[in-house]
Amino acid sequence: MAEILYGKPVADAVKAGLRSRIAALKEKGIQPGLAVLLVGEDPASCIYVRNKGRACEELGIYSETLRLPGDTEAAVLSAKIDELNANKRIHGILVQMPLPKPLNEQAVIRRILPEKDVDGFHPFNVGSMVQGINTFLPCTPAGILKMMEYYDIRPAGKHVVIVGRSNIVGKPMANLLCQKSPIANATVTLCHTATENLKSHTLQADILIAAAGVPAMIREDMVREGAVVIDVGVNRVPDAAARNGTRLCGDVDFDAVSRRAAAITPVPGGVGLMTIAMLMQNTVEAAEKQP
């Protein structure tokens, strides 16, 4: 059976390291501040925003959540972002995705000042990441790197196969893993919906990262014996046995793949916990950098 790579001990270690940095900032009269803008009532987004608020409270980070109706116009949302850009108490701004139509997500991301873009999605920060310049990294890929480091998974020289090419996970993950750095230096294959014979690629992976958003798409026969499998997917599927009739699952058939892999992350309880931990880290770094 595979080793289970839980996110909680890694997230706890990240938070423990942040507490002393937050205390040092408070001695200077600075309390790190995070503002989250939530447009509409997407259930998954509401849960995620609530969890972010709890993490801020746990660490002593000032937190604001601004809730706007789903029919909010672009000009109104832009004005709210401008207010937060000018607010000295707010060091990090996050607009919860996805946004309702017809709001333009890229235009909204570009509106946030790069130095307050704690999601790491602004083109300036993405460009810095690609060039290997120190900047805010997207939280989920950064969390995966932190998990690899914690569990002593060394990708250098290994073949990493990523399934999924989103701007949130797949693309930045591929970029980070091919860079010359201690927890990287890998050979990376990025697969997507147009990839022919996906199984032929996943079977080559020493490390397989599933981030396509398709429940249980990675089957046992798609995984090489002894591979490390990192499941980024968070999918809600019907389950008659569950109290509310649904349950969370990842992009990997966990039970079956666990018999074949050397190590695997669970869903829930794996990468998702790291995403919020790294958001907290980016927020503290923003407070340390801003004048």
N, C-alpha and C positions, 0 to 999 in steps of 0.2 A: 504493500500500500504506500501511496505517496505521502511525503511529509506535507502537512497542512501549513501554509504560510499565512498566518493570521495578521491582520492589520493592526489590531489593538496594541500589542507591545511596541510596535514601531511608532505608532501615533503617540503613545504615551511617552516614549523617549524624546520625540520631537517637542512635545509640549513641555516636558521637564526642562529641556534646554532653553525654551523660550521664556520660562518664568524668571530666570535671573536677568535676561535682557529687558524684559518688561519692567522689572524692579529698578534696573539701572536708569531706564527712561523716566520712570516716575520720580526718581530722585532729582531729575533735572526739570521736573514740572511738566513732563510730557506723558500723556496716556494715549497709546495707540488707538486709533479710531477707524472703524470699518462701517461704511454705509452700503446697504444692499437695496437695490431698486427691483421691485417685483411688479410686473405688469400683468394683470389678469389673475386667474385663479386655477392655473394648471396644478392638479393635485400633487404630482411629483415635485414640482418646483416649490410648492408651499412647504412640503416636508423638508426639503433640502435647506430652504431658507431658515426654517425653525431650528434645524440642527446647527446651522452656522451661528445663530444667535446664542444657542446654548454653549457652544465652544468658546465664543467670545466672553460670555459671563464666567465660565469656568476659569479662564486665564486672566480676567481683569482687563479685557480689551473693551473700550467703549464701542457700542454697537447701535446703529440706527437701521430700521427697516422701513422703507417708504413704499407703501402699497398704492398702486394706481389701477384704475379700471381697465379692462381689456380693450376698450375702444379709445384709449388715450391717443391723442394726435402726436405726431413726431415732434412738432414745435414745443409741446408741453413737456415731453420727455427730455428734449434737449435742454430746455430751461432748467429742469430739475438737476440735470448733470452739471450744468454751468454753475448752479448754486453750490453743489458739492465740491466742484473743482476749486471754488473760491473759499470754501470753509476750512479754516486752519485746524479745526478739531478733527476733521476727517482726513486720514492719511491714505486710505484705500477705498476705492469705489468698485462695486461689482453690480452689473446689470444681469439679473438672472435670465438665462436662456432656457428654452426658446421664447422669442417674443411673438405676440399675436401678429397676424397679418393686418395691414400691409407694412408694418414697421420694418425698416431696413436694419438688420443686425450689424452689418459692417459699418454703416454710418454712425450707429449708436456707439460702437466700440471706439471708433476714431474720435468721438466727441470727448471721451475720457482723457484727461492728461496722462501721458505715458508714466509719469512718476507716481500716479495714483492707480495705475492699471494692475491691480494685484491678481487678476486672472491671467495676466501674461498674454493677452490677445491683441493688444494694439500693434499695428504694423511696425512701429518703431521698436517695440520690445521683441517682436517676432524676428525682425531683421538682426537685432543684436544677438539673439539666441542662435540664429543660423551662422553668424560670424564667430560664435564662441565668446562673445563679450558678456561680462557679468550683467545680468538683468533679471527681471521677474520671469520665472519659468511657469508655463501652464501647470496647474496644480496636480492634475492626475498623472501626467508623465513624470513630473518631479517626485511625486509620491511613489511611483513604481521604482524609480532609481534608488530612492531611500530604502525601500523594501529589499531590493537586491543587495544593497550595502549591508543592511542589518542581518540578512540571512546568508551573507557571504556567497552570493551568487555573482560570479565574475564573468561578464559578457565578453571580455577582451578575447579576440580571436575566434569567438563562437559565431554560429549562424543564428541570427534572430529573425524570425518570421512574424510580421505584424499583419493581422487581418482587420482591415478598416483604415480608411484614409481621411478621417475627419480632421478639421483644423484644431479640434480640442484634444484629441489623443493620437490618432494614427500618424499624421504628418510630423508633429513636434517630437513624438517618441522616436520615429525613424531618424530624425535629424540629431537628436541628443545621443542616441546609441552609436552613431557612426563617428562621433567626434573623438578627438584624442583627449581622453580624460580617464581617471581611475575606474569609474563605473560606466564604461562605454567601450570604444575601440572595437566594436563588433562589425561583422558583415551583415547587412540588413536587407531583407526582402520585404517589400510593402505590397500586400495583396488587397484586392478590392472586388467590387461587384462584377467587373469585366474580366477578372482573372480566370483564364481557362484552366480546368483541372486543378482546382484549389488543393486537393488532397496531395498531389505530387509535390507541392511546395511545402505544405505544413509538415509532411513526413521528413523533410530535410532539417527541420528546426531543432537546434539544441535548446533554444528558448522560444516558446510560442506565446505571443500576446494576442488575445482575442478581444477586439474592440469594434465589432460590427453592429451590435444592437439587435442580433437575431438569436432568439432563445435556443440554447443547446445545439447550435450549428456545428460545433467542433465535437466530432464523435471519437470514440476510442480508436477506430481504424485510421484516423487522420493524424494520430500522434505517435511519434517515435518512442520506442521503449527508452525510459530514462530521461526524457525531456523535462524541462521546467515549463509549467503552463501558468500563465498569468491571465486571469479572467477579469476583464474590465466591464463586461456587460452587466447591465441592471435592467431586467425585464420583468414585468408583472404578467403572470400567466394564470389561467383558471386552475383552481384546485378545490374540488368538492370537499376535501377533508379539512381545509383551512377554515378558520372561524369566519372570515369575511369573503370566502369563496375564491380567493386568489393567493398567490405566493410569489416571492421574488426568486428569480433564477438568473444565472449568467448566460454567456454565449457558449459555455462549455458544458457538455454532459458530464457533470461533476462525478457522479458515482462510477460511471464506466471508465472515464479517463483516469480517475484516481488509481485504478488497478494497473495502469500502464506508465504513468508519469513518475518521475522521481520526486517532484514537488509541485504543489498546485495551490492557488489562492481560492478561498471559498467566496460564495455570494449568497447572502450578505456576510460581512465580517472580514472582508479582504481589502481590496484596493480602495473602496469607497471611503473607508475611515481615513485613509491617507490623503485623499483629496482635500478634506476639510482641514486636516493638520497642516498641510502645505499652504493653504490659504491663510491660516493664522501666521505662519512663518513669513509669508510675503507681506502681510500687514505690518508685522513688527519691523521688518526690513525697511518698509516704506516710511515708517515713523522715524527710524534711525537716520535715514538719508535726507528727509525733507528738512529744510531750515526752520 
